[in-house]
Each structure stands twice: as C-alpha cells, then as structure tokens.
Amino acid sequence: MKLKNALYIALIIAAGSAGITGCKKSAFDINKNPNAPTDSSITYNLLLPSALQSTSSIVETNWTWLQNWLGYWARSGTYAPNVIEETYQITTNFATGVWDNLYSNTFNYDIMQQKANQAGAGFYEGIGRIMKAHNFQILVDVYNNVPYFEALKGNSNPTPQYDKGIDIYEDLFRQIDTAITLMDEFSHLDAATKAILNVDYSTNDLVFKGDPTLWIKFGNTLKLRMLVHLYNVADFDFASEVAKIEASGVGYLESGESVQINPGFSASKPNPFYRFYVRDETEVATANSVYSKANEFAIGYYQWDGDPRLGRFYTAGNQGQRGVAYGLPPIAENVAATLSAVSGPGLLPGSGNNDAYNSRAWIMTSVESYFLQAEAAERGIIAGDASALLTTAIQESFTWLGLTTTDADDYIAFNETYPDVDYYADGGGIPTIISQKWFALNAIAPFEVWSDYRRCDADGETHFVYGVVGGYDPGPPISVAPQNTASEIPVRLLYPQNEYNYNAANVAKEGTPNQFTSKIFWDIN
Amino acid sequence: MRKIVSFLLLLLLSASIAIAQTRNITGKVTETTGETIPFASVNIKGVKTSVVAEADGIFRIQAKAGDVLVITAVNFETKEVTVGSESSIDVQLTRTSNALTDVVVTTALGVQRQAKSLGYATAKVASRELTQAKVVNLQNGLTGKVSGLNIQTANNGVFADTRITLRGIRSLTGNNQPMLILDGVPLALSYISSINPNDIADVNILKSSSSTAIYGPDGVNGAIVITTKKGVKGKPQISFSNTTQFETVAFMPKLQERFGGGSSIDANGYGVYDPIENQGYGDAFDGSLRQIGRDAPDESKYEVTYVARPEEKRKFWNTGLTNQTDVSFATGDFYLSAQNVDIQGVVPKDENRRINVRMRAEKEYNKFKAAFNLSYTNGKYDITTQPGRDESVYWNLVNTPMQIPITRFKDWRNDYWSSPDGYFNDYYFNPYFILDIYRTRGRSDDLFGNLELNYRIAPWMNITYRLGLSVNNSTAKSTTEAYTFSQFAKESGKSSAQTGDVLAGVSDATAFTSRFTSEIFATFNKKFANFNFDLLVGQSFREISGKNTNISSANLGQSQLYNVIVRKGEPGVAESDSKAKLQRFFGRFAVGFNNWAFAEFTGSYDIDSRLSNPNKPVDYSDIGFFYPGASLSVLVNELIPALKSSNTLSYFKIRGAISKTGNVNLGTYSLENTYGLATFFPYGNLQGFASTGTLVQSSYNPEFVNNKEVGIELGFLKNRINFEANAYTQNNTDQIIQVSYSTTTGFPRSILNAASFDNKGLEFDLKLTPLIKFRDLSIDFKVNYTLQDSKVTELVDGVDELAVGNANFAIVGQPAFVFKLTDYIRDDQGRVIVDAVTGMPSRSAATSVFGRTTPKHIIGLNLNVNWKGFAFSAVADYRAGNQMYSGSLGSAMDFSGISERSGQNDRQAFVFPNSVYYDGSKYVENTDIYTKSYGYNFWSQDINTGVQSNYLSSASFWKLRELALSYTIPAKFLSGGLGRVVRGMTIGIMGRNLFTWLPDSNQWTDPEFSTSTSSNGQGVNDIYNTVPTRIFGANISVQF
C-alpha cells in the first residue's frame, strides 16, 4: 500500500511536470524579442536614414545659444532672460545636448559601420566613417579633448579616457582616407553587385542617392575644414594631406552639391529646423519661434551692405526687418511679434512659411566648401585663386538661399571698397573671406563660424566682421545683459555634468576648464 | 440608506421565534477583545452532550433553561453560563496568555505550521489590527505594525501609491518588494490594492528569504501571506459596514509672505512689481490696489489688494472624500463579499472608484477536498494627466505669485479673467484650466481565480494541486481638449498666447496581463519515537504574459471627438508583448525532536526563461540554478526542566536560519540590445531605427541572496510580556543592475551583472499584552524597532561607484544608496568659499556624497485600549537616519520666488552664511563681503537653484499614523426584534496621518514621498506629487 501510494505520487508529479510545461528545453526558448529589432536582426541599411536625419537635426537645432553669441539671433522681449547664457557664466549643465546628441548619433554610425563591414557593404561603411569624422570634428571644436579612441565601446570600456584634440583630428584624416578608398572600390563595381552588396544604397543614402564620388568630395571638404582650422598649428604636415586630397582627383563639394537630406518632410513630419523654430508636427507654433528672433547686430550689417540675403535669413515681423540687442532685459517694445523671425525663406525655401516644413535639411553646404577653399588658397594651403573662389562662394551663398548670381554680383559691386565684401579693398583678404563666411553661414553652420571667430584674430579685436565699413562699426555682438561683466565670447563649452557624474576620474584629468581661457588646441593666438 | 432600511426590515420579518423546553441555542465564543475564538468546546454540565464551535466561534447546542454550559478553549479560562430563556448566548472568554506555543502560522504554500517550529522570523497581524483605522488599502493598515516592514506612502491622491520593503533592499536596482500570497496563491504585489481589507482573516509576514525558500526568486524579498475569511456552517452570517473618510491638506511647503509678482530689481536693488509675472520677485506687499494681468479688450483691469494670500495655495486643494461600503455573506463553506469604494482626491476633479466581488467555496468529501476562489475587481478612475512639468498642476500653482487669489479663477470657461485669454499669468496656464483640459480616464478589470485540490492518500500523506490564474485588462484614454487663444490675446503680446494654442489630442492605451500558476506538491508526515518527520516535494510552473498597445494622435485639430479616427497626419502606434516562464522543483525536509527542537532543510532548482539567450539553443546550465537552505529552532523552556515549570519565563525560543536564494532581476528579452523606431520614421517606405541606448549582456547569472539570521523569542508572566529580537545579514551577490553610463560609451544606460552588497539589521518587538488589566479595562502596548544598514562591497570591475538614477549612487564602502549632489565649493572645514570681491559662492561641477537615501531607524508604537465595548487604538512611527532631496519642488519654488528660502535677507545683499574668502594666503571667515547678486538675481538663478545640496534635508519624521476609537453596541442594547437579527454593531471614528513632526531643515514635503514606487532611487520627491494630507472619518459596521 505504501509503495503504491508513493508510486502514485511520483506519477502525479511527473505527469504534472510533463503536462504543464512539456518539460522540453524548447519550451524555454521564448526569449527572442518580439517587439523591436535587436543586434542580431538590425541591418546597416535600416540605421543609415535615421542617423542622417539625426545629424541634420543636431546641425540645425542644437546651437540656439551660439546663434545668440555670434550676433545672428537674440532672445525676444517676450521671454525672461537666460542669465547664464547671456552673461556667458555657463555651467556644466549648459547646452549638454551638444555632447549627448553628437555621441549618441555617432554611436549609431559606428554600429552601422560595423554591420556594413561585416556584410561587405563598403558604401555604407564609408559613409559611417565620414559621418563619424564629421561629428567628432565638431566635438573637438567645441570641447577640445574628448573621449575618442576608447569611446563608443560599451562595456569594453565603460569609462573612456579623454584623447588630445590633435590626436583625434589626425585620426579623422585617416578615417576619411579609408572611407574614400571604400567609396572608390564601390564605384568600380557593376550596378548589380553594388545593389547586392549594399542593400537599398540608392534610396537609403538620403544625401547623395548612392553617388560615391560626391561622398569622396564631402570627405575632402571635411578634411579641408580641418586643415583650415589647423592653420596655426605649427608642426602639422599640410602638404601630405593636401596631396592625398588631390590624388583623389575629384576635389571638393561644388555648386549644388550640398550635404543635405529630405526623406520626405511633411507637415506632420517636418524639417528639424522648421519643427524647432517654427511649428511642430502638430502645426502649433513652438516656444522657440517666440524666443529666438533676429539680433540687431546682424540685421544692421545686412542692411548697411544692402544685402538681399537679409530677407532670406529672416522673415520680417510686424514692424519690418527688425532685431533686438542680445541680452536686453524684456521690454514691451521688443515682444516677439515686432521682431524678425529667424526662419527665413532662404533657410526654409518654399512658397511661403507654411510650406517650408518640407524644406531640405542641411548638414554641410556647398557654400562653406567654397569659403574653405578660398581661405585655404589665400593661406597657401591649397593652390587656387582666392579672390575667384571667394566670389564663387558669395554667388553660391546667394543661389543656395534662393537668390541669383546676378544678385550676388550686384551686391559685390555695390560694396566696392568695403573690406567686408571687397577682397581687394583696403583691409581685405582674409578678413573679407571670414566676414563673408559669417554673412553666408548665418544659422547654417554656427559652430564653424564660432571656430573662425576663435582662430582668426583680426587686429587683436574680437570682431566677427572685419574692417570698419564706411564708418559702420557696432563692435562685437557682446551681450548687453545688465549682469554681464564679460566683454568676450566664450571659446568653448564646459564638459557636461554627466561626465562628472559617470566618468568622473577621466574628466577630472582635464582639470577645470574655463570657458574664456581653456582654448581648443588649434586656437593659437 | 433607504435600501439598507428595507433590507433590515426584510431580515426582521424573516426571523423566526421558536421556544421549546429543550431548544436550540446558538451562540458565539469570542475573546474579550471581540475577536472570534474558533473551535471552543461547549458542554452541558453533568450531561455528556458536547459540541464544538465552528471556526468563527459559532456553536449550536440543545439545552433547556437552567442547564449550565461549560465553555472551554485552549489558552482561555473556562467559563460557565446558565441557560435562561434566551435563544442565543454569546460567550466571552479571557485569554490565559500562554498562547505562543500554539500559534499557528500560515507559511509558504499555504502550509499551516506551529510558530514554535519555525527557525526564521515571522509576524502575524490579525484582522482587527489591520482594519482598526478602516483603511481602504491593506498596505496602509500594515504600516507601523511589524518590525522590518517598511511601508512608504509614496504619494497621496486617489491611488495612494505605496512602496513596501521587508528588511531593506536585496537588489540595487531591481525589484525589492515582497511577494503576495493570497490563500496560497502567489500574485503580483500590485494586487494588494484590490483586496478588500475586511475579507482578511489574518496576514502573516515572512520576513526573510529563508522563510520563503520554497518560493525561490519570488520570495526573495519576503512575503505577505494573506488568508481570507472562510464561511462557517449553519446560520448565514451577514455583515455590513460603511466608512466615510475625509482627506485634507496636512501641511504646505514653507512660503514667503512678503513679496509679490515680478522678475527684476530696480537700481536700488528692490524688486519691481510686474502684473503679468509667474515669478514672485516683485516689491514688498503694501496693501495697495494693484492690477494683475493685462487689460481686457474693453480696457477694464483686474485689481487686487497687494497682500500675501498663502491660504489660497492651501485652498486650491480639495477635501478628498472616500466612501467605502462592504457587505459579506458567509455560511458553511461558502463566503461571498462585495465592496464598493469611491474616492475623490485632494487634486480637484480626480476620482477613483473600485468595486470588488469575491467568492470562496469549498467542499470536503472524505479524503478529498476542493476549494474554489473567484474574485473580480473593477476600477475606474478619472484623473489629471500632467503630461509634462508645464502641464502639471503643482508647477502651475507654484508659479502663481503670493498675491494671487487663485481659487477665484476656477470658472475659466465663462469668466474672462480666468480664461487663458484673460488669466493674469503671461507664461503659464491657470491650474484650473490644466485640470480640465488634460484628463485621463481609465478602467482596470482584475479577475482572479484559483482552484485547490487536496487528497489525503494516507493519514501521513497528502497531495495538493493548485491552479491559479489572474488576468488584468486595463485601458486608459488620455485626452487633451483644444483651446485657441483669441486674436486679441495674441496681438496683445501675451506670451502664452504666442505658442499656447492647444490642439485636441488623444492617447489610447490597452494593457493585458495574465499570470498562470500551477503547483503540485506532496507532504509526508511521520512520527518515529520522539522524532517527527515532515517532507514536502513539489514542482511549480508560472507563466506571465502581457500585451500593451497604444494608439495616439497629438493633433485632432479642434475636434471634440477624441478618437484617432479624426486625426491629422499619422497616428502614433505602439505594441509590445512579453512572456516569461519559470519552472521550479523544490523540497523541504523538517525534523522535530521531542517537541523542543526543530530543524528544516530546503532545496530548489529553478529554470527561468529570461536567462535564455535567443541566439543559442536552450542550455539548462545557463537558465537553471540550484540553491539550498537550513534552519533550526529550539524551545529552551521545554528543554530545561527548571524552566518548564517557571512562572516567570513561560516561553523561550532561540532560532537560526541560513539560506541562499536565486533571483532573476531581469525583464524579458534583456539579452540583446534593441533598436527603436526613430522619430517620424517611416517616411513612406523609408525605414529608420536607432539604438535605444540601453546596453545589455548576452548572458546573466542569477543574483543570489545569502540570508543568515538568528532570533530569540521570550515570553514572561504567562506571556503577558513578549519579546522578540532578530539579527540578520543578507549578502547579495551578482546583482543585475541598471546603471547610468557616460554617453561617450554609446550607451547612457547599461544593465550589468556585477555588484555585491551586504544588508544587515536588527529587529526588536516588545509586546505588553496586556500592559494593564483591571476589570473590564485592558491596555495593550507594542513597540517595534528596526535598525537597517547596508554596505556596497563590490561593483563591476574598475568602477567604485555607480549611478542608479534620481541622484542615488552605489559607492563601494557606503550604504546602498547615498545621495550624490552638486554643492557649493567649500574649504576643508566645509565652509562655503565666496569671491573676495563679489561675495558670491560658486557651484562645484563635481558632485559630493551626502547621506543615505533610505531610513536607518524605524520605530513603531502601537497602543490598544479596550474597555467594555470601547476600543481605542493608536499607532505612531518614526523613521530616521536618512536624507531626502526635494530638488524638483524646491528649485521650482525658488525659481518662482514663493519659497521661504527665496525671501531671505529681505531679498537684499547678504553675507553668505558660514562662508570664507581667500585673502591671498588662506581662507578667512567672511563677515562683511556682501553678495553682489541678490533678490531675483540670486535666488531664482542657477547659483542657487543649480546647487542641489540646497534642497537636501533630513528625512526623519514622527507620524501619528493611526488613531481610532470604536464602540461595539452589545446585542442586549438593541431592543426587541432588532436584537434578534442584529448580532452586533460597531461604530467608530478614526484618523490617519493626523500629525507629522518634521525637522526644520525640511521645508518642502512629506519625507515618504517618492517619484516612483518601483524605482530604487528613493528619497526623492517631485513636482508631480501632491501635497501631504491627513485623513479622518467614521465607520459603522453591523453583523446580522
């Protein structure tokens, strides 16, 4: 009886186990994610479009503070002062999105590059390397030493060391070299092989629709941007880098070859700049559309020169084209509606602001390419006619903004002998190139214009626009905030608070950076 | 009420009266405290007739007038009652107070065991103690009553969120809440809110993983074992009770009462009044008439006297009202109960309603027993959504300067000055407007059923099978009502009118979860000579699956129809599924010797699907793990003959336990990095995904909790004095933790498998039952003290600190957790260094370590007084040793200038307190360098609000947690027929959280508040919490 009972129990337990779970190993094979792509299922082609969109969003929208510092924009009288920004007394909590967004965007390119490499998709891998170089170059220009060689490695290195800006720059040249080799290899494949090895390359490459030559040109232009920044770094080997660029045989981005994307922006999926500074995806005006308005500094300059680009960068408010001084305490006369909007039709072309949500989003423009070439030629870094390149740059700026080359020529002629426009005027040359770059890249590449400000010293003065123009000299666009005691614009951002929280030992080795005195490595003057 | 009256009448009519020579006499055996005594023997003196009362104390006996009934029960003094003419005799017995030896505890798997045989700490809370203050939620009724149990009310409002931990934490970032076992069936802890406290017979708290070894990972944080009331045979017993409670604001953050609206200072350093400001940095109040807001279209102005109106901030909150009605019906082996709770919160317009019906039935047929339990809970709520800070009610109330009579602006739909167009505040919305336009209406349906089959194969062998299923379906619809500013408001320059148009929006979420459990186990019990052997073997299986879907649109234009069907653009859609399985095999072997020594050994082998790598074939060595446990209990008073007959020491037990328990603190699908749909993708056919930023590993080890505990239990003077002490350490290894990373790694978050920490504590419980007994008066007093400490011993290689969120850090050598916050730059004596010229302090970028985030000391005091029909109870508790961080609320109040802090020094230049400056060679105490910035330019700015340590304060408090007074009306007072129908009636009044004592440093809120109940980043409150409240009310209950 006892034995029988024991058997009976054993049977029940066994039956219970078997009946309920099947008691098979496969019953536990239920941990595959049904909700999202994972490392094993994601493919490089699905990562590229979103990464490019994210880069354009960073370039277009993460720099409001800098647009203000550079004299383009200012806070409208509708808003209370942002004292930290307007007195330049920034903290480790200031503009941390620049750091976080660039690193996280770069990480997506890095994963894409690895996936593409594994799959033999050289075209995608090349794009990954170029875009990573683009992002890291900006990071160095904003923060100087940043984690690079040990960065983006997840658990292999949870606390990456900081690398020297110059070492990062050096490596970025090599990364672009590799990218150019990959693009070159790709260009020699036949159409079918291209498509097999690089899935969806012509649709998912939102920038150049699968054209490797244009990517090589972008790579060369990025190199040129870095070379120009490095100009004052004494022991840099410019000749060999320039030789490599020339060896590629395709030169730099030319007219109409801007790095820009339009995946199909629409009212409910708007262009990032539009979404941030005009209306959001629900078509409601954003806070930034009220906060950020024209700076009287920039408006004054464009008006003084009779520059038609004024109406392309800004949209007039209810009192015509009007700006406000940066840092001015809010007063009723300066409420948002009375000031020019920063979302001009040149930046957001379309048949009116309401259609501008579908405008292309830029990453790097052909305009900047010509300015870089002009400066490089002027400084003897590359061969070329600086004056002619500058004229092309101004023309390209006009056409990119929806004006004509004739408009550009008229503008140049109208400002003859003004050194901010006329290369041959007294005091012209480099100052003209840098001034014109400031005029042309309003809202488009503030970080690049900031670099110009920091590395180019015009007669020891901190001016953006060099040369007094027929007596017009508003001085540098320093904040007029009553609490402001600084007479200069910061030369860098501080490392974000999260680095002090989560990578404390490494960031501590960088000392205590000061926003006025701790310069970027190429800022030697 | 009318329904209740007719119900009573019906009962009255149906009551029959029958008197005979020898007649049926019914009665109930209770304690003097009113608590039921089960299974008492009732004899007629001199006759052999004898019956045994039921579990609810009811007995039935045939007797005639003049017979003497002798009522006996274990642990009670025998009582004799002479039968008169009555048909019902209720008997109260006095406890002999030697009960400890025979206390029965419901342990894991619903197995009843004698307390004396347990080698680990448990605590029992009886139904009466739980419900003395008529709590709506069980967890509130447990607060302060058991050592080691920390129940924290994380927020007030209609859900009364609580966080429950037993003996501190065992996981740095995962689940730390105990498991819930309802009538033997494990359930999600959240189900505790769905249980009607009046259905509960008792609650046993199993404090450690040793006591729940049989449950493995689910029981690693201890368990709350709830046994519900069962039916009694014979005459149906019906009970009815109603409780009404009011909830009012207990206290407000400390406010300044000297300055009104403004956000700038004039040339002389005084605040400048601004009628449209959200900030309160204007000039000092002077009682003059001032305009607030802009002119109306007809050029009229709204003016108020310029005085502080702090009471308006308090009056904004409603008096909450909770109405709870319970009805139960019990007979034989059948129990049916229903409960209705209506809650109106302190946040205006917030409502929550809960209906619960539960049925339990069981049948015994020879050796076979079957029980069935079914419960249904329906909850419906309607609350403010608070989608973001700017749409949160509290934020908008905080951003209302002190002169504003805010409660005047309720009628925003009809009154121009209250409407967004005319509301004074140029930057933020009227909080009453927020309350109306952002609403979430939700519903939750919980169905829980379990079946238990038991077969007694032999007197020494039992087999039990349990099947449990709980299903929850919830839906929530969040709506946003459209609002468009008038052209006038837009053109007037009103700031919020420029961007503040609100489009109609909707978000519809549906969630389904089901939890299926099945367990089968056999028990064997044999006695050989002086040994008693107990063996249990079994296996269990659990599957939890869920599905969440959400469809939304933020743009329904001006629609009044809240459905995505009328959207513009594309809808937002999301769907996620989850499924996890756990298979367990477990055994327990217990030996008792001579009724004074008890040893127990346990072992478990678990297989958990969440550890399975989806890219590899299933391997039991990855997903299966074994762990053992052992415990010992010795009754010293039985062992030592001298003590056996002692009158002083009546109970003396020592015990110890050691066990290891595996736990998997990991969500489903956590072994591969995931990629989310990027914003706005897809564009047509163009897909785009991006890393979610959370880094996971391809394999994880289970965490192990190594629990060691010893305890001593003493009973003196026939157990009038009971003392219990426990000491424990829990070594928690291989912690699966989510940590914050530098974004330079590519991942802001990472889930890791490497950290260890020790958690240790002492617990003391002293019970004086009774403390005083004099005739009908008895006073019981209980006090418990818990000391909890922890220390992080090891973190992932090469790292000595990890951020776990909410400014909580795990740092090697420090308690888990400590705050790390930004602070002023200080000298080595801790004095703030100010600039020698400007007198201004500066903020350090590096963060500093501050105190622990969870209490180190917890004291609970319980007092019960009974006199005749009166019962009075009071519970107070104390928590201390930790800090709280009110950065969200504190900095918002400083920014807006309504805080007491922001009114310091008359808003003039001041010498920064406890500061020094550098004189070129050393730091010198600063007595005369005044701050360059002050008023608005100091208090609302980053130099103040960006210094997180400004908002850190002691989190200690004393709370008068419960106060209750009730009176039970004796049946004889109920005249005539009523007395025959109504067996008892109790009326009572109660209050909860009536008084809270806080240190001066805490200027903000209730230290118990937290941003979340589940996260381990504790001690941090936020702007989404409501205000601290107190609750008081009255209750009536009637038994038929």
HADDOCK unambig.tbl for C-alpha pairs under 7 A between the chains (distance, minus, plus):
assign (segid A and resid 13 and name CA) (segid B and resid 520 and name CA) 6.73 0.50 0.50
assign (segid A and resid 25 and name CA) (segid B and resid 618 and name CA) 5.94 0.50 0.50
assign (segid A and resid 26 and name CA) (segid B and resid 618 and name CA) 6.63 0.50 0.50
assign (segid A and resid 28 and name CA) (segid B and resid 581 and name CA) 6.89 0.50 0.50
assign (segid A and resid 28 and name CA) (segid B and resid 609 and name CA) 5.00 0.50 0.50
assign (segid A and resid 28 and name CA) (segid B and resid 618 and name CA) 6.90 0.50 0.50
assign (segid A and resid 29 and name CA) (segid B and resid 609 and name CA) 6.92 0.50 0.50
assign (segid A and resid 29 and name CA) (segid B and resid 612 and name CA) 6.70 0.50 0.50
assign (segid A and resid 29 and name CA) (segid B and resid 614 and name CA) 6.83 0.50 0.50
assign (segid A and resid 29 and name CA) (segid B and resid 618 and name CA) 6.12 0.50 0.50
assign (segid A and resid 30 and name CA) (segid B and resid 609 and name CA) 6.72 0.50 0.50
assign (segid A and resid 31 and name CA) (segid B and resid 609 and name CA) 6.49 0.50 0.50
assign (segid A and resid 31 and name CA) (segid B and resid 610 and name CA) 6.15 0.50 0.50
assign (segid A and resid 31 and name CA) (segid B and resid 612 and name CA) 6.12 0.50 0.50
assign (segid A and resid 31 and name CA) (segid B and resid 613 and name CA) 6.82 0.50 0.50
assign (segid A and resid 31 and name CA) (segid B and resid 614 and name CA) 5.46 0.50 0.50
assign (segid A and resid 31 and name CA) (segid B and resid 668 and name CA) 6.52 0.50 0.50
assign (segid A and resid 31 and name CA) (segid B and resid 669 and name CA) 5.21 0.50 0.50
assign (segid A and resid 32 and name CA) (segid B and resid 614 and name CA) 4.84 0.50 0.50
assign (segid A and resid 32 and name CA) (segid B and resid 669 and name CA) 6.00 0.50 0.50
assign (segid A and resid 33 and name CA) (segid B and resid 669 and name CA) 5.13 0.50 0.50
assign (segid A and resid 34 and name CA) (segid B and resid 577 and name CA) 6.70 0.50 0.50
assign (segid A and resid 35 and name CA) (segid B and resid 576 and name CA) 5.26 0.50 0.50
assign (segid A and resid 35 and name CA) (segid B and resid 577 and name CA) 6.54 0.50 0.50
assign (segid A and resid 36 and name CA) (segid B and resid 674 and name CA) 6.13 0.50 0.50
assign (segid A and resid 36 and name CA) (segid B and resid 675 and name CA) 6.15 0.50 0.50
assign (segid A and resid 36 and name CA) (segid B and resid 676 and name CA) 6.37 0.50 0.50
assign (segid A and resid 37 and name CA) (segid B and resid 674 and name CA) 5.71 0.50 0.50
assign (segid A and resid 37 and name CA) (segid B and resid 675 and name CA) 5.40 0.50 0.50
assign (segid A and resid 38 and name CA) (segid B and resid 672 and name CA) 5.99 0.50 0.50
assign (segid A and resid 38 and name CA) (segid B and resid 673 and name CA) 5.44 0.50 0.50
assign (segid A and resid 38 and name CA) (segid B and resid 674 and name CA) 4.22 0.50 0.50
assign (segid A and resid 38 and name CA) (segid B and resid 675 and name CA) 5.88 0.50 0.50
assign (segid A and resid 39 and name CA) (segid B and resid 672 and name CA) 6.24 0.50 0.50
assign (segid A and resid 39 and name CA) (segid B and resid 673 and name CA) 5.57 0.50 0.50
assign (segid A and resid 39 and name CA) (segid B and resid 674 and name CA) 6.38 0.50 0.50
assign (segid A and resid 46 and name CA) (segid B and resid 687 and name CA) 5.92 0.50 0.50
assign (segid A and resid 46 and name CA) (segid B and resid 688 and name CA) 5.01 0.50 0.50
assign (segid A and resid 46 and name CA) (segid B and resid 689 and name CA) 5.83 0.50 0.50
assign (segid A and resid 47 and name CA) (segid B and resid 688 and name CA) 5.73 0.50 0.50
assign (segid A and resid 47 and name CA) (segid B and resid 689 and name CA) 5.30 0.50 0.50
assign (segid A and resid 47 and name CA) (segid B and resid 690 and name CA) 6.11 0.50 0.50
assign (segid A and resid 49 and name CA) (segid B and resid 688 and name CA) 5.58 0.50 0.50
assign (segid A and resid 50 and name CA) (segid B and resid 678 and name CA) 6.02 0.50 0.50
assign (segid A and resid 50 and name CA) (segid B and resid 688 and name CA) 4.70 0.50 0.50
assign (segid A and resid 50 and name CA) (segid B and resid 689 and name CA) 6.00 0.50 0.50
assign (segid A and resid 50 and name CA) (segid B and resid 690 and name CA) 6.63 0.50 0.50
assign (segid A and resid 78 and name CA) (segid B and resid 495 and name CA) 5.88 0.50 0.50
assign (segid A and resid 92 and name CA) (segid B and resid 845 and name CA) 6.26 0.50 0.50
assign (segid A and resid 100 and name CA) (segid B and resid 743 and name CA) 5.95 0.50 0.50
assign (segid A and resid 103 and name CA) (segid B and resid 743 and name CA) 6.29 0.50 0.50
assign (segid A and resid 103 and name CA) (segid B and resid 744 and name CA) 5.76 0.50 0.50
assign (segid A and resid 103 and name CA) (segid B and resid 746 and name CA) 6.53 0.50 0.50
assign (segid A and resid 104 and name CA) (segid B and resid 743 and name CA) 6.70 0.50 0.50
assign (segid A and resid 104 and name CA) (segid B and resid 746 and name CA) 5.70 0.50 0.50
assign (segid A and resid 107 and name CA) (segid B and resid 746 and name CA) 5.21 0.50 0.50
assign (segid A and resid 108 and name CA) (segid B and resid 690 and name CA) 6.44 0.50 0.50
assign (segid A and resid 108 and name CA) (segid B and resid 691 and name CA) 6.50 0.50 0.50
assign (segid A and resid 147 and name CA) (segid B and resid 744 and name CA) 6.64 0.50 0.50
assign (segid A and resid 151 and name CA) (segid B and resid 744 and name CA) 5.36 0.50 0.50
assign (segid A and resid 151 and name CA) (segid B and resid 745 and name CA) 5.19 0.50 0.50
assign (segid A and resid 152 and name CA) (segid B and resid 744 and name CA) 5.79 0.50 0.50
assign (segid A and resid 152 and name CA) (segid B and resid 745 and name CA) 4.12 0.50 0.50
assign (segid A and resid 152 and name CA) (segid B and resid 746 and name CA) 4.47 0.50 0.50
assign (segid A and resid 153 and name CA) (segid B and resid 745 and name CA) 5.44 0.50 0.50
assign (segid A and resid 153 and name CA) (segid B and resid 746 and name CA) 6.83 0.50 0.50
assign (segid A and resid 154 and name CA) (segid B and resid 745 and name CA) 4.89 0.50 0.50
assign (segid A and resid 154 and name CA) (segid B and resid 746 and name CA) 6.09 0.50 0.50
assign (segid A and resid 154 and name CA) (segid B and resid 747 and name CA) 6.39 0.50 0.50
assign (segid A and resid 158 and name CA) (segid B and resid 741 and name CA) 6.79 0.50 0.50
assign (segid A and resid 158 and name CA) (segid B and resid 745 and name CA) 6.01 0.50 0.50
assign (segid A and resid 160 and name CA) (segid B and resid 745 and name CA) 6.94 0.50 0.50
assign (segid A and resid 263 and name CA) (segid B and resid 683 and name CA) 6.45 0.50 0.50
assign (segid A and resid 264 and name CA) (segid B and resid 683 and name CA) 6.01 0.50 0.50
assign (segid A and resid 268 and name CA) (segid B and resid 569 and name CA) 5.32 0.50 0.50
assign (segid A and resid 269 and name CA) (segid B and resid 680 and name CA) 5.82 0.50 0.50
assign (segid A and resid 282 and name CA) (segid B and resid 554 and name CA) 6.49 0.50 0.50
assign (segid A and resid 282 and name CA) (segid B and resid 555 and name CA) 5.29 0.50 0.50
assign (segid A and resid 284 and name CA) (segid B and resid 499 and name CA) 6.84 0.50 0.50
assign (segid A and resid 284 and name CA) (segid B and resid 501 and name CA) 6.84 0.50 0.50
assign (segid A and resid 285 and name CA) (segid B and resid 499 and name CA) 5.01 0.50 0.50
assign (segid A and resid 286 and name CA) (segid B and resid 499 and name CA) 5.73 0.50 0.50
assign (segid A and resid 287 and name CA) (segid B and resid 499 and name CA) 5.82 0.50 0.50
assign (segid A and resid 290 and name CA) (segid B and resid 498 and name CA) 6.82 0.50 0.50
assign (segid A and resid 335 and name CA) (segid B and resid 493 and name CA) 6.30 0.50 0.50
assign (segid A and resid 497 and name CA) (segid B and resid 845 and name CA) 6.55 0.50 0.50
assign (segid A and resid 498 and name CA) (segid B and resid 742 and name CA) 6.58 0.50 0.50
assign (segid A and resid 499 and name CA) (segid B and resid 742 and name CA) 5.95 0.50 0.50
assign (segid A and resid 500 and name CA) (segid B and resid 845 and name CA) 6.85 0.50 0.50
assign (segid A and resid 500 and name CA) (segid B and resid 846 and name CA) 5.59 0.50 0.50
assign (segid A and resid 501 and name CA) (segid B and resid 847 and name CA) 6.88 0.50 0.50
assign (segid A and resid 502 and name CA) (segid B and resid 740 and name CA) 6.81 0.50 0.50
assign (segid A and resid 502 and name CA) (segid B and resid 741 and name CA) 5.63 0.50 0.50
assign (segid A and resid 502 and name CA) (segid B and resid 742 and name CA) 5.29 0.50 0.50
assign (segid A and resid 503 and name CA) (segid B and resid 742 and name CA) 5.94 0.50 0.50
